[in-house]
Amino acid sequence: MKRREFITLLGGAVAAWPLAARAQQPERMRRIGVLMAYTETNSPAQRLLVVFREALAKLGWIEGRNLRIDYRWATTDPKLIEQSAKELVALSPDLILSSSSPTTAALQRETRSIPIIFAIVVDPVGQGFIASLAKPGGNITGFINLETSITGKFVELLKEIAPSVSRAAIFFNPATAPYFEMYLAPFKAAASSFGVEAIVAAIRDMAELDVFAKELAQKPNGGLIVMPDSFSNARSAEIAALATRHGLPAVASVRQFAEAGGLLSFGSETSDNYRRAANYVDRILKGEKPSDLPAQFPVKFELVINLKAAKALGLNVPWQLQQRADEVIE
């Protein structure tokens, strides 16, 4: 080979090295935090995160390849939620996914710059998380769980599946449902329209709820309504068992309540909120601002009826109601 040809080939190879090196470099790793108001052993909560990760993967975000996710399982303990929020913010992630109103409030206190996406929140404007649904205006946006009118629907469903109910009790944990007043007006209005006595109870733990349910069951024709609340969502199986133990027909908003043995659930499809949250993660990681992403209402709802629970309570579920259900658990 002539000297000039050799130098030309060598120069071309050297020029190609940076291109080859760049092609082999790993993708930039992005980092997000996830703050969950559940225990790590909570199966429904784990399933929600499976849906979230699968949706991210379809958008090209693969955990361990170009995405790192830091999880904190804070339960519904206010102190642990506060501590977990501080820990996640200290990691300086690109954004944080929040599972509830209490976790979102804690994160908001810790940062006004890191983007926060809430997956399940009631009335984010009223709680001060965002300025408006169309234009959140700050570092927070996300997905709304339910409209407050749903408690009126709960009363209607309770009367339909258990016509003898003449007293309906709704309970909430004030520490995890600071918005509870918004749910009470439609509940009381519906109870009045059906000639049902409306009972309201603030409870702070399962021991208090057990005492309350026992007292409610001492008189006939009582029914129980579970207000949407991270406290009760995380304890669906326990509350379903408690209602069965005291012989109370009960209605809740999350399907895991009916799956765990509760009589009936009606509410938004929570997993769909997590699926849509992944889309907002993608958009923010690609440069959009949470202040420009509107907070969205749920688009999918589901009615689940547990016939085994109905039989244990001596109830005959109307065929029309079974026909309307998205799932009937035999």
N, C-alpha and C positions, 0 to 999 in steps of 0.2 A: 504494500500500500504506500502511495506517495505521501510525503510529509504533509502537504497542503490538505489532502483528503482526510488524513487522520485527525488533524486539528479541527477541521469542519465537523466531523462526526463527534469528536470529544466535546466541542462547544455546544452542539445540539443536545447531547446527553445531559450536560451540566444544567442547561436551561430548563430541561424537563424535570429535574429533580425536585425543585420547589413545588411544581404542580402535582407531582405524584405524592409528595409529602402532605400537601394540603388535602388531597383526596382521601388520604388514609387517616387524617385526624378525626377523633371522635366528635360527635355532635355536642354542641354546648349544653351543659346540664342546667336545667331550670329547677327551681326549688319552690314547693308550695307547702303550706301547713294545713292540717285538718283538725278542727276542734270539735269533738263529739260529746254530747251530753248523755252518754251511755257508758255502761261498763264494757270493757273489751270483750267479754264473753257473751254479750248480747247478740244473738244470732240475727234478728231482723236488721240491726244496725250494721252488722258485718255485710249482710246482703246488699244494703244500700251502697256501701263502698265498693262492692264488686261491680254493681251497675255503673257507678261513677268512673271506676278505672277502665271498665270495658268501653265506655263512651269516649274517654280520653284516648284510649288506644286507637279507636276508629278515626280519631282526628290526628293521629300521628304522635301522640305523647305516650311514651312507653316508660313505665316505672323501672328505674335501673339503667336505662339507656340514655334518654335525654331528659328524664324527669326524676327528681327525688321528692318523696312525700314524707313529711314528718307528722306523725299522728300523736294526738293527745286524747286520752279517754278520761274525761273529767267527771263522769257521772252527772248527777244533778246537785252535787254539793257546791254551794256558792264559793266557798274558800278554794276548793280544788279547781273550779272553773277559772277563778281569778288567777291562781298560780299558773295554770296551764296556758292561759292567754298571755301572761308575761313571758313564759318560756318560748312560746312560738314567735312572738314579736321580736324577742332578743335574737332569734336566728336570722332575722332580716330576709324572710322569704319573698318571692315575687308576688305572692298573694296568699290569702288564707280562706279556706272554706269553713263556714260556721254552720252548725246543725240546728240551732234553736235561737229563741229570743235571748235567754240568759247568756249564752256563749257569745252572741253578737254584741250584746251590751258590754260584756267584759272586754272584748277585743276593741270596741270603739273607745273605751276608756284608755286603752294602751297605745293606740296609734290612730293618727288622722292622715297618714300617708300611705301605708301598705294597703293595697286593695283587699277588700273583704267581700266575699260572696256568701249570702245566707241561703241555705237550702230550704229551710222551713221557718217562716216567721209570720205572725199575725199582725196586721196593721203596722207596717214599718214606718209609715208617716207619723201615726199617733205616738209611736214609741220613740220617735226622734232619730231614727236611723238614717232616714233619707228626707229630702226636702219635698219631693213629689214622686209619684209613680213614674211619670214620663221622663223627668229629669232629676235623678237622685241627688246630683249636685255635690257630692263629696267623694269619699273613698269606699262607699258601701253601696251595693245593689244586690239583687237576688230574686228569690222566688217565694211567693206567698203561699201559705198552706191552705187556709180556708177563709171564706167570708164569715163574718160573725153571725149571719142569719142561719147558719147551719144548726145551731142549737134548737131553733124552732122546728127544723126538719126532724131532729132527733125525737122531739115530743110526738110529732105526727107518726113516725115509724114505730115508736114505742106503743102508741095506742092501736096501731094497725096490727102489730104482731101479738100484743097482749091487751085486748079491749077492756079488760076489767080494771086496768090500772087507774087509780083515782088520785094517787099521790106520786109525783115525780120529783126526785131529788137530784140536783146537779152539784158536783163537788169540784174543787180546784185547790191547787197549792199556791198560796199568794207569793211565795218566794220564786216560783218558776212561771207563774202566769200573771204578771203585773197588769196585763190587759183584760183581766177577768170581767170587769164591768161591762165591756162591749158585748160580751156573750150573754149577759143576764137579761137584758131588755127583750131580745127576741125569744128567749126561753120562757120568760114570764108571760109574754103576749100569747105565745102558742098554748101554754098551759091553760091560760084563761079561756081561750077560744074552744078548747076541748073539755072545759069543766074540770080541769085537773088541778089539785093543790100543788103549788110550786114551792119547793124546799131548796134552800141554798146553804151549802156548807163549805167552810174553809178548813182544809186539813193539811197537816204538815208532814205526816209520815204514814206508813201503812198501819201502824198500831191505832192511830186516830181514825183511819178509814174503817178499820175492822169494827171498832166501837160504834161508829156512825151507822154502818150497814146493819149491824145487829139491832140497833134501836129502830131503824127504818123497817126492818122485817118483823118487828114485834106486832105491828098492826098489818092487817091484810091489804092487798092491792097496791103495794108500793113498787116503784120502778126506779132504776138508777141510770143516770146519764153522766158519762165521763167527759168533762170539758177537755177540749184539745189543749195539751199541756205537756211539756217535756218530761215532767215528773211521772205522769200517768202513762205516756207513750213508752217510757223505759220499763214500766212495770205491768205491761199488758197482761202477761200470763198470770201474775199474782192477783190482779184485779179481777180477771175472769174467774179464777178459782174462788176468790172471796165472794163474788156475786152468786156463784153456784152454791157455795156452802150455806149462804143465807137465803137461798131460794128467791133471788131477785132478778127479774128480767132486766137486762142492762144493754145499753147502746153506747158505742164508742166510735171514734173517727178513724182508727187505724185497723187495717185488716188483720194484723197479728193478734188483735183482741179476739176476733171470731175464730181465727186459726187455733188459738190457745184454749178454746172452749167457751168463749163468751157467746152470747146469744146472737148479736148482730153488730155489724160495723158498716158505717157509711162515711165516706170522705174522699179526699183527693188521693190519687195514686202517688204515694210519697216517692217511690222509686223514679217516677217520671221527672220530679223536681231535681233529683240528683243527676239524672241523665241530661237534663237541660242545663244544669249548673256546669257540667263539663264543657258545654259549648261556650259559656261565658269565660271559663278558664282559658280556653283556646284563644278567644278574642282578646283577652287582656294580655296574655303572654305574647301575642302578636302586635301589641301596641295600643289597643283601644283603652279608654279610660272608663272606670266604673261609673263615673258621673254622667257618662253619655249612654249607658246601657239601662234601659227602663226596667223597673221592677215588674215582674210578671205574675199574673194570677194563674192558678192551676187550670189545666185544660182537660185532664182525665180524672173521672170520678168512678168509684166502684162500691157496689153494695154486696156484702157477703153475709150469708145467713148460715148459722150452725144448727141443723135439724136435730142433732143429738142433744144439744143444750136445750132446745125447745121442748123436746120430749121429756127431759129431766125436770123441766118446769111445768109439765102438763099442758103445754101449749100446742095448738094445731095451727101451723103456719098457713095463712091463706094462699091458695094456689096462685092467685094474681100476683102476690108479693114474691113468691118463688120465681115466677116468670120474669119479673123485673130484675131479679138478682143477677149480678155478674158471675157469682159463684155460690153454689149451695153445697155445704159440707155435710155429707151423710154421716 
